[in-house]
Amino acid sequence: MDPRPLRALSRELVRELGMLSQQCGSLALSPLEAHLLIELESGPATNQQLAERLRIDKSNASRPLARLAERELIAWQPHPSDGRSKQATLTGLGCAQLNELHRQMDEAMAETLAQLAPEERERLWEGMRLYRSALSRARRQQGYRIRPIAPEDNAAIAAVIRAVSAEYGLTADKGYGVADPNLDFLHETYQGEQSRYWVIEGPDGAILGGGGIAPLAGETGTCELQKMYFLPALRGLGLGRRLVLQALAEARTLGYLRCYLETTADLREATSLYESLGFEHLPGPLGCTGHDACEICMVLEL
């Protein structure tokens, strides 16, 4: 997908939702002030906490909070555990204003949903949920970089694979990937025309993970997803999903028809990731991978 049309659509959504307006509905509340009141609905919060929730600078939250306090919609109270901080809390007048805000916004959204059939509403919900998740992952991944492996990465990625294997008990004597004789030479191993390997750099340039694809011996048109390992510092950021998606896109470009993988129940998070991307379980292995320690075999039609 070309990002430019999506950016244009996002701008149109912002305009249609009135986020560039000076007020929400008929209320004398700016969109930012409305967001602050909604956040305080769940309980008191400091300026810093509110700024973090709204993804804005602390200084950009201070002025609207001051305006809300002047109109007696919020009040400041001492922080129960930090004498240097104060918490904002809704006043009775603020609660009333928030209830009216919800009423007006709910009515406006009901009018919007009335334009859609039930199945269209479901597609809208799913699409918005996916878009929100993608935006959140992209934000958390700032400072990290996925790039092709270089010769100088060999030692670092081998250390990552050994560390993660030890963490999960995937020892060499059981035939797992850590026993691969080429483990210390992954750059050279993945230089074939139909092979690719990527590493993930952290904000400080350290190699924190990697993964790649290579032809599956004995299966024409099939690649194998190989050596996907991530240190704890990478987990939970969505970078595993992003790397697999990049590998699948490259596999299609290279002309592969299927992507195969083998994993183990010990790597529960990995299995869940592959399932979420459409990989299907197989009753047994495909091709000749050269190892038989992984009991879970999966494939995805490209």
C-alpha positions in Angstrom: 0.0 0.0 0.0 1.2 3.5 -0.9 1.4 5.5 2.4 0.4 8.8 0.8 -3.3 7.9 0.3 -3.5 6.5 3.9 -2.1 9.8 5.2 -4.7 11.7 3.2 -7.5 9.5 4.6 -6.2 10.0 8.1 -6.2 13.8 7.7 -9.8 13.6 6.4 -10.8 11.5 9.5 -9.2 14.1 11.8 -11.2 16.8 10.0 -14.5 14.9 10.0 -14.1 14.1 13.7 -13.7 17.8 14.4 -10.2 17.5 15.9 -9.2 20.8 14.3 -12.1 22.6 15.8 -12.0 25.0 18.7 -14.8 23.0 20.5 -16.5 19.7 20.8 -20.1 19.8 19.8 -21.9 22.7 21.5 -19.5 22.6 24.5 -16.8 25.2 25.2 -14.2 22.4 25.3 -11.3 22.0 22.8 -10.6 18.5 21.7 -7.5 18.4 23.9 -9.5 19.6 26.9 -12.1 17.0 26.2 -9.4 14.3 26.1 -8.1 15.4 29.4 -11.5 15.2 31.1 -12.0 11.7 29.6 -8.7 10.5 31.0 -9.6 11.9 34.4 -12.8 9.9 34.4 -10.8 6.8 35.4 -9.3 8.6 38.4 -6.8 11.4 39.5 -3.6 11.8 37.4 -0.6 14.1 37.3 0.2 16.4 34.5 3.0 14.0 33.4 0.7 11.0 33.5 -1.9 12.8 31.4 0.7 13.9 28.9 2.1 10.4 28.5 -1.4 9.0 27.9 -2.2 11.6 25.3 1.2 11.2 23.6 2.0 15.0 24.0 4.6 17.0 25.8 4.1 17.9 29.4 4.1 21.6 28.5 1.3 21.1 26.0 -0.9 19.6 28.7 -0.2 22.3 31.3 -2.1 25.2 29.6 -5.4 23.3 28.9 -5.3 21.9 32.4 -4.9 25.4 33.8 -8.0 26.5 31.7 -10.0 23.6 33.1 -9.0 24.5 36.6 -10.0 28.1 36.0 -13.4 27.0 34.9 -13.6 24.7 38.0 -14.0 21.6 35.9 -10.9 20.0 37.6 -9.2 20.6 40.9 -5.6 19.9 42.1 -5.0 17.8 45.1 -1.7 16.6 46.8 -0.3 13.3 45.4 -0.8 10.6 48.1 2.8 9.3 47.8 4.8 12.1 46.2 4.9 15.4 48.1 6.4 17.2 45.1 3.5 16.3 42.8 -0.1 17.2 42.5 -3.0 15.3 40.9 -5.8 16.6 38.8 -9.3 15.3 39.6 -12.7 16.0 38.2 -15.0 18.3 40.1 -18.8 17.9 40.3 -19.1 20.5 37.5 -16.4 18.6 35.5 -18.3 15.4 35.8 -21.5 17.1 34.6 -19.6 18.6 31.7 -18.1 15.2 30.8 -21.5 13.5 30.9 -22.8 16.1 28.5 -19.8 15.6 26.3 -20.4 11.8 26.2 -24.1 12.4 25.4 -23.3 14.6 22.4 -20.5 12.6 21.1 -22.5 9.3 21.4 -25.3 10.9 19.5 -22.9 12.0 16.7 -21.4 8.6 16.5 -24.8 6.9 16.4 -25.6 9.1 13.4 -22.4 7.9 11.7 -23.1 4.2 12.4 -26.6 4.6 11.1 -25.0 5.1 7.6 -23.6 1.6 7.7 -25.0 -1.9 7.5 -24.2 -4.3 10.4 -21.5 -6.1 8.4 -20.0 -2.8 7.4 -19.9 -1.8 11.1 -17.9 -4.9 11.9 -15.4 -4.3 9.1 -15.1 -0.7 10.3 -14.4 -1.9 13.9 -11.8 -4.4 12.7 -10.1 -2.0 10.4 -9.9 0.7 13.0 -8.5 -1.8 15.6 -5.8 -2.9 13.2 -4.9 0.6 12.3 -4.6 1.6 16.0 -2.5 -1.4 16.7 -0.2 -0.7 13.8 0.2 2.9 14.9 1.0 1.8 18.5 3.6 -0.7 17.3 5.3 1.7 15.0 5.6 4.2 17.9 7.1 1.7 20.2 9.6 0.6 17.5 11.1 4.0 17.0 14.9 3.8 17.3 15.1 0.2 16.2 16.1 -0.9 12.8 15.7 -4.0 10.7 18.5 -4.4 8.1 20.3 -7.1 6.1 23.0 -9.0 8.0 26.6 -7.8 7.5 29.8 -9.8 8.0 30.6 -7.9 11.2 27.2 -9.0 12.7 28.1 -12.7 12.7 29.4 -12.9 16.3 26.6 -10.7 17.7 23.7 -12.7 16.2 25.3 -16.0 17.0 25.5 -14.8 20.7 21.8 -13.8 20.5 20.8 -17.3 19.2 22.9 -19.0 21.9 21.5 -16.8 24.7 17.9 -17.3 23.7 18.4 -21.1 23.1 19.9 -21.4 26.6 17.0 -19.4 28.0 14.4 -21.8 26.7 16.5 -25.0 27.1 17.0 -25.5 23.4 20.4 -27.3 23.7 22.6 -28.5 20.9 22.4 -32.1 22.0 18.7 -32.1 21.2 19.3 -31.0 17.6 18.0 -27.5 17.8 19.3 -24.6 15.6 22.0 -23.8 18.1 23.7 -27.0 16.9 24.0 -25.6 13.3 27.7 -25.7 12.3 27.2 -22.5 10.3 25.9 -20.6 13.3 29.0 -18.4 13.5 28.9 -17.6 9.8 25.3 -16.6 9.1 26.2 -13.7 6.8 28.0 -16.1 4.5 25.3 -18.8 4.9 22.6 -16.5 3.6 24.3 -15.1 0.5 22.5 -17.3 -2.0 20.2 -15.7 -4.5 17.1 -17.2 -2.8 18.2 -16.6 0.8 17.9 -13.6 3.0 18.7 -12.8 6.6 18.0 -9.6 8.6 19.2 -8.4 12.0 17.5 -6.0 14.4 19.5 -3.2 15.9 18.6 -1.5 19.1 18.7 2.3 19.6 22.4 1.9 20.8 23.3 -0.1 17.7 23.4 -3.5 19.5 22.2 -6.5 17.7 19.1 -7.8 19.6 17.6 -10.3 17.2 17.3 -11.6 13.7 15.6 -14.0 11.3 15.7 -15.1 7.6 14.5 -17.3 4.8 16.2 -19.9 2.7 15.1 -22.6 0.2 13.6 -25.7 1.8 15.5 -28.7 0.6 13.3 -31.2 -1.1 10.4 -28.9 -1.6 10.3 -26.9 -4.9 8.9 -23.4 -4.5 9.0 -23.5 -0.7 11.2 -21.4 1.6 11.8 -22.0 5.2 11.6 -19.3 7.9 14.8 -19.8 9.8 16.7 -18.6 12.9 14.1 -16.3 14.3 15.5 -15.3 17.7 14.9 -12.2 19.9 16.5 -11.1 23.2 14.0 -10.1 25.9 14.7 -6.4 25.2 12.9 -6.8 21.8 9.9 -8.7 23.0 6.5 -7.0 23.2 7.4 -4.3 20.7 5.9 -6.1 17.6 9.3 -6.4 15.9 9.0 -10.1 15.6 5.7 -9.7 13.6 7.3 -6.9 11.5 10.3 -9.1 10.7 8.2 -12.1 9.7 6.0 -9.8 7.5 9.1 -8.4 5.8 10.4 -12.0 5.2 7.1 -13.1 3.7 7.0 -10.0 1.4 10.6 -10.8 0.2 9.7 -14.5 -0.2 6.9 -13.5 -2.6 9.3 -11.2 -4.5 11.7 -14.1 -4.9 8.9 -16.3 -6.4 8.3 -18.7 -3.5 4.8 -20.2 -3.3 4.9 -21.4 0.3 6.7 -20.5 3.5 7.4 -23.4 5.9 8.7 -23.3 9.5 9.4 -25.6 12.4 9.2 -24.5 16.0 8.7 -26.0 19.4 6.0 -25.7 22.1 8.7 -24.2 24.4 8.5 -21.1 22.2 4.8 -20.3 23.0 5.0 -16.7 21.9 6.4 -17.6 18.5 3.7 -20.2 17.8 1.0 -17.6 18.6 2.6 -15.1 16.3 2.8 -17.5 13.4 -0.9 -18.5 13.9 -1.9 -14.9 13.9 -0.2 -14.4 10.6 -2.1 -17.3 8.9 0.4 -20.1 9.3 -1.4 -23.5 9.5 -0.3 -26.5 11.4 0.8 -29.6 9.5 0.6 -33.2 10.7 4.3 -33.7 10.0 7.5 -32.1 8.6 8.1 -31.0 5.0 11.4 -31.3 3.1 14.8 -32.0 4.6 15.6 -29.4 7.3 18.4 -31.4 8.7 17.0 -31.4 12.2 14.0 -33.1 13.9 13.8 -31.6 17.4 11.0 -29.2 16.6 7.6 -30.9 16.9 5.5 -28.1 15.5 5.4 -27.8 11.7 3.5 -25.0 10.0 3.1 -23.6 6.5 1.7 -20.5 4.8 0.5 -20.3 1.2 2.0 -17.2 -0.4 
